[in-house]
Amino acid sequence: MLKKPFLYVFLFSILLLSACSSSKKVIQQNSTLKSKSAKIIAKALEYKGVRYKFGGTTKKGMDCSGIVYVAYASEKVNLPRVSREMAKVGKQTTLRNVVKGDLLFFKTNRKYRKINHVGLVVSHKKGSIRFVHATSSRGVIVSSLSEKYWKNAFVKAVKVL
């Protein structure tokens, strides 16, 4: 017959080991998400400097939703092709909680008042949010949300991963 102190130590050890394994899974999931978002960002940044082309999804020309669509697709994440439809996917978040890989949506056309632009967050440090996107005038670039134009046009941020 087992003595009670041995039984308590044995049960405690099993609890401790099982708790460690579940936290290890959470850490692995978080690092998988981080590496996935890093790969998505890296893919999007490969297009930096590419000229703007409405409907474009190649190095010959890219539009704002095209760059997000292609970058996410490179990691087997399917998104709608148009920015206003992308805005319906994922979970809305606050700018304070934005992380790399999240999406920012904008209304840049005052006449239509619909979401018509999207950017992919590449960094968020000390309240400064930078995002990669394609503009009709400058092609694929990285901009700051603190720029007056983007701050005024901002509508919402969304987590897809």
C-alpha positions, 0 to 999 in steps of 0.5 A: 500500500502506498503511503499518503505523502508519496501519493501527494507528491506523485499527484502534484508531479502529474499536475505540474507536468500537465500544466507545463505541456499546455502552456508549451502549446500556447507558446508554440501557437503564439510563435507560429502566429508570429512567424506566419505574420512575419512571413506575410509582412516579408512577402508584402515588402517584396513588392515595395517600389512596384508601380500601382495598377488597378486590379494588379497582383504581380510585380508588374503592378499592384493595388492596395488589396492586391498586395494584402491578398497576395501576402496572405495567400502566400501563407494559405490564408484566403481573403476576399480580393476587394478591400471593402470585402476584406474589412468584413473578415476577422475581428475588429481591434483598437489601434492600441492593440494592433500588431504586425500582420493586422489590417488597417482600412480607410475611406479615401474617397469622400464622395462614396463614403465606403471603405476603399483602401487597405494596408498591412501593419508592418510595425507598431512601436511606441504608438507609431503604426507603420503599414505597407500599401499601394497608392495610385501615385507612388505604388507600393510604399510603407506609410505611417498612420500618424500622417494627417491624410491617413489618420483622417481617412482611417476607419478601422483595424482588423485582426485576421490571424 
